[in-house]
Amino acid sequence: MLSRCRSTLGAIRLGRGVAPVGLETRCHAWNPKNVCMLCNKERFFSNMGRSRNSRPSSFSEHWIVNFANREKAKALWDFSDSSTSAECGMDPNEVDRIRATIISQGNILDSFELNNVIGVGSFGRVVAGRHKKSNTPCAIKIMEKKINPFCYREVELIHRVKGCPNILTVHSAYEDEKNMYLVSDRCTGGELFDYVSEMMGDIEPQRALRLGLEMLRALEACNKAGFCHLDVKPENFMFRDSGINAPLLLVDFGSAEPLVRHQYAATKHEYDPADDDSLARLTGTTMYNAPEVSVHAKFSSRSDVWSVGVTTYIMVAGELPYQTEEDGRTPRYETLNTHNIRSIFPTQKSFELLRSMIQLDPSLRVSASEAIRELEDILASY
């Protein structure tokens, strides 16, 4: 959703390939096809994995992505962001409740200065702000309600996880006739996307696993609060500051959806795919979406674990764990292959954990809680 990307003035290595990267940074607004709506530039980062020869891994026949389903999935995601329908907005009673219990009264300009734009996204922008009374710097996300009917849901869901260590803290929300405003801490350490791009091929597996642990802790908090993030990717994690051990924070809850049919299943024994919820809108980023999201328009807490697994795989291997269609964005899930990175991991246990996070069948996938316990044990042995 909201992200900063680089222009094509230079180049860095992405795994075995070379991808353009900028000597200066500017904002882009990516739509679901990973094309900037401001300058029509394609996002090169999504091309990872196209040139790799990989063999399909074995998986349940139920999760083989046949051509008919793949075409249906491509049709589902082949829209610009503006196609998200306003008529699919929230229940007016739910909106009234959020206004009464979460959104601050008054004009945001009475309490905050709104300064320069520091990020542009599909449904809004982020500006540098400052609290007038305390002089504390902050970031303010501004969403136009007319084109983002789910902004009230974002306010409500992020309020549920306020104070979680690996989630960006949103201190307050304001609205006027046109916009919704989210006031949060300002992160100064940059995106995980930038870190991965700059370090690609040089990230130690232990470092990648520690970052994966922080991502999982953020997603576990969301799942326990009764919702899924559904847009887990390097662009949606930011370092709090530039310190070497700065915590990683999950941001941008614009794609988040509540768990309706069944609350968080913390173990494989508790999870039943029949309880997966259905999606009624475009959500997430195709390259990182779990198969059940892209192909079947279903989701559960296991969907976020898949995306963390893919992100961790990229950090370690420098490429996607599967090939993509010719567009460089649509996954060919049947080519999933993790065997080529076995030698990179220091232990069989750490390798098996990553494999368990990116199982095509969600019933074989670990939960965030299960992955956290295993990962903590693995890292404690290093």
N, C-alpha and C positions, 0 to 999 in steps of 0.2 A: 504494500500500500504506500506508506510514506518511506521514501528512501533517497539516499544520495548516491550517485554513481559518478564514474569518471569519464572524461572525454577521451578521444583517441589520439593523444599526442605522444604517447610512448608505448612500451610493451613490457609485460612481465610474463613469466612462465606460469602456465596453469597445468600442472601435472606434466604430461608429455607433449603438450601443445603450447602454442604461443597465442596470447590473447591481448587485445589492445587495452591499455589502461592510461589514465590521464596523468599529466604532470600538474594539472590543476583540477579542482573539483567543482562541479556544478550540479544543479538539481535536475532530476528527471521525474516524470510522472508516468509510471509503468502501468499499462493496462494488462488484462489477463494473458494477452499474446506476447508479453514482454517487449512491447514496442512503446517508445516514449510518445505520449500524446502531445508533447511540446515541440519536439524536433523530428519525430518519426525514426529516431535511431533505434536499432535493435539491440537488445541486451546480449552481449557476447558470452557472458558468464554461463548462460543457459545452454550453450553448445557443448559443454563438457560431456564426454562419453560417446560422441558420434563416431569417432574414428577407431574406437577400440573393438577388437575382435573378441567377443565373449560368447560362451556357450550358455544356453538356457539351463537354469537349475531345475531340479525336480520340485513339483509342488502339486497340491490338490487339483484334480480336474475341475472342481467348481471354480477355481480362481484363475484358470487359463483365460487370458484376455483374447477372445476371438475377434475376427475382423469386424463383425457386425457391432459388437459392443464397443470396439475401439472407435469406429466411425460415429457411433452414437455419442461417445464421450467427447470426441473432437467437436461435434456439433454443439454439445452442451456448453463447452468452454469457448467456442469461437465467436465471442461477442466482445464489444468494447465495454469498458466499465459503465458507460452511460446507459447500457441496456438493463442494468439492475432496476427493476420496476418499482416505482414509487407506490403503486397500488398494493405491493406486498408489505407495506409498512406495519407497524405494531398496533396492537389493540389500544384504542384511545384510553381505556381505563388503566392499562399498564403505564402508558405515558403520563397520565395524571398522577399516578402513584410515585413515579420516578421524580417528577417535578416537585412533589410535595415533600419527599423524604431525602433526596440527594442533591438536587440542583440548588445552588445558592441564589438567594434573592438579590435584586439590585443589578446595576450596570457594572460589567467587568471593568470598564474604564475608570470607575470610581476608586478601584483598589489596585489596578495594574497598569503599567505602561506596556504598550504593544509596539515592538520595534521591528527590526529587519527580519525578512523571511530567511529561515535556515533550512527549510525542507519543503518540498512540494510533492503532493501525492494525488491519487485518483479522485479522492473525495474531499480534499482540503489541503491545507498548508500548515506548517509549523513556524511560529515566529519566536524570536528571542523576546522575553518579557522581563519585567522587574516589578516586584511588590513595592508599592509607593511608600508604605509606612516603614517597613523593615529594610528596604533597599536590597532585598534578596533576589538574585537572578533566578529565572525560571524559564521553562519552555511552555508555550501555549499552542495547542492544536486547535485549529479553527475549521469546523466542518459546516458546509452549507446544507441546511436541513432539507431543502427542496430536492437535492440530488442524492442525499444519503438518509433515507427514511429510517435506517437502523441505528442512527447515532444515539438515540435514547437507550437502546439495548447495550451499546458499547459503554455508555456511562454506567449503567446498572451492573454489568458484569465486571468491569474493572474495579468498581466499588467493592465487590465481594472479596477481592484479593488485596485490598489496600493494606500495606505494611509487610507484605511477603518479601523476604530478602532478595530474591532474584526476579522481581517484577517491578517495573517502573512505577513509582508512587505518583498517583494523581491526587493532588491535595483538594481540589475543588472543581466544580463545573458551573458554568454560567450559560445562559442563553438569551438571545434577543429574537426579534421577529424573524431574522434571516439565518442566524448562525448558532451553532453550539460551540462552546469553548471549554477545553480541558486544560487545567493548569497543573503542570507536573514539574518534578525536578528536572534540571537540565544536565544531561549526560555530556561529558567532555572527552570521553575516551574513544569515540568513534564506533562505527558498526563492526560487528563480527565479519560482515562481508568484506570490508576493507582489509581486516587482519588476515582473513583466509586468502584473499587475492594476493596480498603482498608476501605471504609466507608459504604459498602453495608449493607443496613438495618438500618443505622444510619443517613442517609441524611434527614434533615428536608425538608418537602414539599416546604416551602418558599425558601430554598436554591436551591432546584432542579428547581423551577420555575425561579429563577434569572439566573441560568446557562442556562436554556432553552431560556430565553430572549436574552442572549448574542449570543447563537447559531442562533436564528432567525434573529437577526440583521445582522450577517455575511451572512446568506443565502439571506436575502432581498437585500443586496448590490450586491451579485452575480446575482440574478434574474433581478434587475434593470439594471445591466450591460449587460444583454442579454444572460445569460447562467445559467446552473444548475450544481451544484457540483457533485451530484450523488454518493457520497461515504461518506455520513454523518454518523459518528459513533464515539464512545468515543476515539478511537485511533487517529482520525484526528482532535482533538481539543487539544491544549496545553495551559498551563498557562504561561503568559509572564515571570513571576518570581515567587518566593516562598512566596510573600506577601499574607496576608490573603484575601485581596480584589483584587488580581492580575487579570487582564482581561483575558478572554478566547479567544484564537485565532484559527481560522480555517486554517488548513494546507493541503498540498498534493492535488493538483488539477489535478492529472493524469487521473481521470475518468470523468472530467468535459466535458460537451457537450454544444454547442451553441443552443439557441432557434432559430429555423429557420422558422417554419410555422407561429408562432404568438409570439410577444414579451410578456413581463411579464403582466399577468392579475392580477391586484392588488386586485380585488374584485370578489366575486362569480358571480356577474352579468356579468363581462367581460370574465369569463372563459368558454370555450367550449371544452370538451374532444376530439371533432373532430379535434381540432387544435394541439393535442399532436404530438410531434416529434417521429420518429422511431429511434431505436438504431441499429447501424451497427457493433457493437463490444461488447465484454464482458466488463461490467463495474460494479462498486460497490461491495458491500459485501452482500451476499445473505440474511443473517440474518436480516439486516436492510433495505433491499430494499422494496420499495412500491410494491403492487400487480401488478400494470400496468407495472412496470419495469421487474419483474421476470417472469410474466406469459405472458404478451403481447408484451414485448420488446418495450414499449412506455414510454415516459417520458414528464414531464412538471414541472413547478415550484412547483406544489403540491407534487411531488415525494420527494423533499427535506424536506418539512414540515412533511411528514409521518415519515421520519427517525429521525427528531428532536423529534417528539412525542414518538416514540419507545424508544429513548435514555432517555427522561425525565421519561417515565413510569418505565424503569429499575431502575433509580435513586431512585424513590419513592417506588416501590414495590419489588425490588430485584429480578425480574424475567421478562421474556418476556411477552407481553400481549397475546400471542398465543402459542400453542404447536408447536413442530417441528416434522419432519420425524425422522426415526430411526437414520439417520446420525447426528442428533443433530444440523443441520445447516439450512435445508430447511424449511421455515415456512409453517405451515398448516393454511392458512389465514382464513379458515372457522371456526376455533376455537377461533377467536378473541373475547376477553372478558375483559371489563374494569370495570365491576360492583364490582369486589372484592376489588377495592381500593377506593371506594366512601368514606368510613369512614376515610381514611387517610388524605384526603384533608380538609382544614379548612372551605372552602365554596363550595357551589354547583356550583358557577360560575367558579371556578378554575378547578373543576372536568369536567364540561361541555366543557371547552376550550380544555383540553387534549383529550377528546373524539372526538372533532371536528377536531383535528389534525391527528387522526388515523382512519378516515373513510375509509372503503374499496373502496367506490366509490369516485374518486377524485373530482367529481362535487359537492360533499357534504363536501369536505375538505376545511378548511380555507386557505387563502394565508398567506405568511409570514407577510405581512403588516397588515392584519386583526388580526392575532394572536398577533403581537407586541402591537397593540393598546389595545386589551383586556387584555393582560398580564400586561401592564403598569398600567392600571386602577386597576387591581386586587392587584398588589404589592403596589400601592399607598395607598390602604385601610388597609394594615397590620400595 
